[in-house]
Amino acid sequence: MSLKRSIWESSELPGPPVYRTFFNEQIDLFSMRLTWLGHACFCLEGSRKVLIDPFIPEGTLPVDPDIVAVTHAHADHLGMTVQLGKRTVAINEIAKYLAAKGISAEPMNIGGSITVDGVRFTMTPALHSSWLEDEGMGFYGGTAAGFVIDMDGTSVYHAGDTALFSDMQLIRDLYRPDVALLPIGGRYTMGPEEAMVAARYIGAELVIPMHYNTFPAIEQDAGKFKQAIERTTSIRVRVLSPGEGIDIGPGSTGE
């Protein structure tokens, strides 16, 4: 099954018309497998296997990805990127750091888009800090970011570590993600209350919470977050256990 999207594909959102810029692009539609490995680490498995923020506390990732995407430089997100040695998409400063370590890195910056092996990455803003921590006092790791990742006709927004910001509505208008991966831990990112507003701003049909309960400082009740959103909106929330996956996208059952 395939879908032809022209360069002026109008949305049905209220307000002024907005457009997505797919230039007569032929897009093959397949179900994608999304697995939460813990903390902010997800694997998207479709025509390619994409690993986002490869850190889990156990230190061993049961995934052999084709592409790695890193939202920012903190150790609980950069994780095992160097050890994996895979082609990595990251902001310019992190990409230069990785290239110096022999990693094939794809540099980009906020607002930019690149396509790697048929997977489209768009780098979105995130309100957070970023610091490369593994050499002495460390050094600046560029701006923290999120990603909208388009693969096989399904769009996933990984917010990275971020506070709530009103321009999340532009992510909805421009990219219309099918799934939003949102931090709810509080303290270092937005908490459940802010993430509820973020979910409404972004407008994805499915929200999956992340970046919580890894450490005592970010303990949260994801079940209450789910109940609150589903009671007040039409958005579905899926609370995953580490290592649990679901099918998303065209033809999927959501299991």
Buried (B, 14 or more C-beta within 10 A) or exposed (E): EEEEBEEEEEBEEEEEEBEBEBEEBEBBBBBBBBBBBBBBBBBBBBEBBBBBBBBBEEEEBEBEBBBBBBBBBBEBBBBBBBEBBBBBBBBBBBBEBBBEEEBEBBBBEBEEEEEBEBBBBBBBBBBBBBBBBEEEEEEEBBBBBBBBBBBBBBBBBBBBBBBBBEEBBBBBBBBBBBBBBBBBBBEBBBBBEBBBEBBBBBBBEBBBBBBBBBEEEBEBEBEEBBEBBEEEBEBBBBBBEBEEBBBBBBEBEEE
